[in-house]
């Protein structure tokens, strides 16, 4: 497939993403090596992998995860278009987590020394990477809070609100017609530390209360204010404008 020129990236015109200078855009283009297309359920980065490049998710959904020796899995966070992937690997000897696609996905692939080049040639881009990494940490912190302190209803309400707001920000209708929700109940359970049975019962309970619906792989929030109150998330969960690499 022909790689999309960075200046024609379909994500850049969206209000969610901050504008870039011509110099920043030229640097990103110079560091981009190709685009990689993966089918749903494919592994982008293996746990412990030492040679993975850096990626930006251009289309689709994915998730970061860690597994125990007996196969139990903890999903750390879900990745949507615009997320920058692979920075943590550069801080150690190998990838401390794996990345698997939830849907068919397209990734922009950057050379492995791109971080050094960004910091050296465009400090503003280095700051952007720091911002994205800190933001991802805050998302994982929210998951930790859910697993450690929130009830099952509060955990699922938080996940629905945050993912809905993130996905809606990528759509022209801002979620008026719902947003894609490719997660299975097992994904929800693995992200929130719940059993599959408990996840199923809680999702049904919230749906019966008229808070949300899941139809044909799309999530509709029917009572956003009630879900936000239940989740006890700061603000309304609306994503902040963010850099795009």
C-alpha positions as CSV (number, residue, x, y, z in Angstrom):
1,X,0.0,0.0,0.0
2,X,1.1,3.6,-0.6
3,X,2.0,5.4,2.6
4,X,-0.1,8.5,3.4
5,X,2.0,11.7,3.3
6,X,2.1,13.3,6.8
7,X,0.7,16.5,5.4
8,X,-2.4,14.6,4.1
9,X,-2.9,12.6,7.4
10,X,-6.7,12.3,8.0
11,X,-6.1,12.9,11.7
12,X,-4.4,16.3,11.5
13,X,-7.5,18.3,10.6
14,X,-9.5,17.0,13.6
15,X,-10.0,19.4,16.5
16,X,-8.6,16.8,18.9
17,X,-5.1,17.3,17.6
18,X,-2.9,20.3,18.0
19,X,-1.6,22.0,14.8
20,X,2.1,21.5,13.9
21,X,4.6,23.9,12.4
22,X,6.0,23.2,8.9
23,X,9.3,22.2,10.4
24,X,7.7,19.8,12.8
25,X,5.7,18.2,10.1
26,X,8.8,17.9,7.9
27,X,10.7,16.2,10.7
28,X,7.9,13.6,11.3
29,X,7.8,12.9,7.6
30,X,11.5,12.3,7.5
31,X,11.3,9.8,10.4
32,X,8.4,7.9,9.0
33,X,9.6,4.7,7.3
34,X,6.4,3.0,6.1
35,X,2.8,2.0,7.1
36,X,2.0,-1.4,8.5
37,X,-1.5,-2.9,8.2
38,X,-2.6,-5.7,10.6
39,X,-5.7,-7.7,10.9
40,X,-7.8,-7.8,14.1
41,X,-6.1,-10.0,16.8
42,X,-2.6,-9.6,15.4
43,X,0.4,-8.9,17.6
44,X,2.2,-5.6,16.9
45,X,4.7,-5.8,19.8
46,X,5.5,-9.0,21.7
47,X,6.3,-8.8,25.4
48,X,10.1,-8.6,25.8
49,X,10.7,-7.7,22.2
50,X,13.9,-5.7,21.8
51,X,13.8,-4.5,18.2
52,X,10.4,-2.9,17.8
53,X,10.2,0.5,16.1
54,X,8.0,3.3,17.2
55,X,4.4,3.6,15.9
56,X,1.5,5.9,15.6
57,X,-1.9,4.2,15.3
58,X,-3.4,5.7,12.2
59,X,-6.6,3.7,11.9
60,X,-8.3,1.1,14.2
61,X,-8.1,0.0,17.8
62,X,-5.5,-1.9,19.8
63,X,-4.5,-2.5,23.4
64,X,-1.4,-2.8,25.6
65,X,-1.2,-5.8,28.0
66,X,1.0,-7.8,30.3
67,X,0.6,-11.5,31.1
68,X,1.6,-13.7,34.0
69,X,3.4,-17.0,33.6
70,X,0.1,-18.9,33.8
71,X,-1.5,-16.9,30.9
72,X,-3.6,-14.5,33.0
73,X,-3.7,-11.2,31.2
74,X,-4.1,-7.6,32.4
75,X,-5.0,-5.1,29.7
76,X,-3.3,-1.8,30.6
77,X,-5.1,0.5,28.3
78,X,-6.8,0.7,24.9
79,X,-5.2,2.5,21.9
80,X,-7.1,4.6,19.4
81,X,-6.1,6.5,16.3
82,X,-3.5,9.1,17.1
83,X,-1.9,7.2,20.0
84,X,1.9,6.9,20.0
85,X,3.2,3.4,20.7
86,X,6.5,1.9,21.8
87,X,8.2,4.7,23.9
88,X,8.4,2.5,27.0
89,X,10.6,-0.1,25.1
90,X,13.2,2.6,24.5
91,X,13.6,3.1,28.3
92,X,14.7,-0.5,28.9
93,X,16.2,-3.7,27.4
94,X,12.9,-4.8,25.8
95,X,9.2,-4.2,25.7
96,X,7.6,-4.5,29.1
97,X,4.2,-5.1,27.6
98,X,2.7,-6.4,24.4
99,X,0.4,-4.7,21.9
100,X,-2.4,-6.5,20.1
101,X,-4.9,-5.1,17.6
102,X,-8.6,-5.1,18.4
103,X,-9.7,-4.3,14.9
104,X,-8.0,-4.2,11.5
105,X,-5.5,-1.4,12.0
106,X,-2.9,0.7,10.2
107,X,0.2,2.0,11.9
108,X,2.7,4.6,10.9
109,X,6.2,3.1,11.5
110,X,9.1,5.3,12.6
111,X,12.8,4.5,12.8
112,X,13.9,3.3,16.2
113,X,16.2,6.3,16.9
114,X,13.3,8.8,16.2
115,X,13.1,9.8,19.8
116,X,16.7,11.1,19.8
117,X,16.2,12.9,16.6
118,X,13.0,14.6,17.8
119,X,14.6,15.9,21.0
120,X,17.8,17.0,19.2
121,X,16.3,18.7,16.1
122,X,12.9,19.8,17.3
123,X,12.7,20.2,21.2
124,X,9.0,21.0,20.8
125,X,8.5,17.5,19.3
126,X,10.4,16.0,22.2
127,X,8.0,17.8,24.6
128,X,5.1,16.4,22.6
129,X,6.3,12.8,23.1
130,X,6.7,13.6,26.8
131,X,3.2,14.9,26.9
132,X,1.8,11.8,25.2
133,X,3.7,9.5,27.6
134,X,2.5,11.3,30.6
135,X,-1.1,11.2,29.3
136,X,-0.9,7.5,28.8
137,X,0.4,7.2,32.3
138,X,-2.7,9.1,33.6
139,X,-4.9,6.7,31.6
140,X,-3.2,3.7,33.3
141,X,-3.6,5.5,36.7
142,X,-7.3,5.7,36.1
143,X,-7.4,2.0,35.4
144,X,-5.5,1.3,38.6
145,X,-8.0,3.5,40.6
146,X,-10.8,1.5,39.1
147,X,-9.3,-1.9,39.8
148,X,-8.3,-0.9,43.4
149,X,-11.2,1.2,44.6
150,X,-14.2,1.3,42.3
151,X,-17.1,-1.1,42.4
152,X,-17.9,-3.2,39.3
153,X,-20.6,-0.7,38.2
154,X,-18.2,2.2,38.7
155,X,-15.4,0.5,36.8
156,X,-17.5,-0.3,33.8
157,X,-19.1,3.2,33.8
158,X,-15.6,4.8,33.8
159,X,-14.5,2.6,30.9
160,X,-17.6,3.3,28.9
161,X,-17.4,7.1,29.4
162,X,-13.7,7.4,28.7
163,X,-13.7,5.2,25.6
164,X,-16.8,6.8,24.3
165,X,-15.4,10.3,24.6
166,X,-12.1,9.3,23.0
167,X,-13.8,7.6,20.1
168,X,-16.3,10.4,19.6
169,X,-13.5,13.0,19.3
170,X,-12.4,11.1,16.2
171,X,-15.7,11.3,14.5
172,X,-17.3,14.1,12.5
173,X,-20.6,13.7,14.4
174,X,-18.8,13.7,17.8
175,X,-20.6,10.4,18.7
176,X,-24.1,11.5,17.9
177,X,-24.6,8.2,16.1
178,X,-22.7,6.1,18.6
179,X,-19.1,5.0,18.4
180,X,-17.4,1.7,17.5
181,X,-17.0,-0.6,20.4
182,X,-14.9,-3.6,19.3
183,X,-14.2,-4.8,22.9
184,X,-15.6,-8.2,23.9
185,X,-16.8,-8.8,27.4
186,X,-13.5,-10.7,28.0
187,X,-11.5,-7.5,27.0
188,X,-13.6,-5.5,29.5
189,X,-13.0,-8.2,32.2
190,X,-9.2,-8.3,31.5
191,X,-9.0,-4.5,31.7
192,X,-11.0,-4.1,34.9
193,X,-10.0,-7.1,37.0
194,X,-13.5,-8.6,36.9
195,X,-14.7,-12.1,36.1
196,X,-16.5,-12.7,32.8
197,X,-19.7,-13.5,34.6
198,X,-19.6,-10.3,36.7
199,X,-18.8,-8.3,33.7
200,X,-21.8,-9.7,31.8
201,X,-24.2,-9.1,34.7
202,X,-23.0,-5.5,35.3
203,X,-23.2,-4.5,31.7
204,X,-26.7,-5.8,31.5
205,X,-27.6,-4.0,34.7
206,X,-26.4,-0.6,33.5
207,X,-28.2,-1.2,30.2
208,X,-31.4,-2.0,31.9
209,X,-31.1,1.3,33.8
210,X,-31.0,3.1,30.5
211,X,-27.4,4.3,30.8
212,X,-26.1,2.8,27.6
213,X,-26.7,0.4,24.8
214,X,-24.4,-1.8,22.8
215,X,-25.9,-2.7,19.4
216,X,-24.1,-4.2,16.4
217,X,-20.7,-3.3,17.8
218,X,-21.5,0.3,18.5
219,X,-21.8,2.0,21.9
220,X,-24.5,4.6,22.6
221,X,-24.5,6.5,25.8
222,X,-28.1,7.2,26.8
223,X,-27.5,9.1,30.0
224,X,-24.0,10.6,30.0
225,X,-24.4,12.6,33.2
226,X,-25.6,9.6,35.2
227,X,-22.7,7.6,33.9
228,X,-20.2,10.3,34.8
229,X,-21.7,10.6,38.3
230,X,-21.5,6.8,38.7
231,X,-18.0,6.6,37.5
232,X,-16.9,9.6,39.6
233,X,-14.4,10.7,36.9
234,X,-12.9,14.2,37.0
235,X,-14.8,16.5,34.7
236,X,-16.9,14.9,31.9
237,X,-14.1,12.7,30.5
238,X,-13.8,14.9,27.3
239,X,-10.3,14.4,25.9
240,X,-7.9,17.4,25.9
241,X,-6.4,18.7,22.7
242,X,-3.2,16.6,22.1
243,X,-0.1,16.4,20.0
244,X,0.1,14.1,17.1
245,X,3.4,12.4,16.0
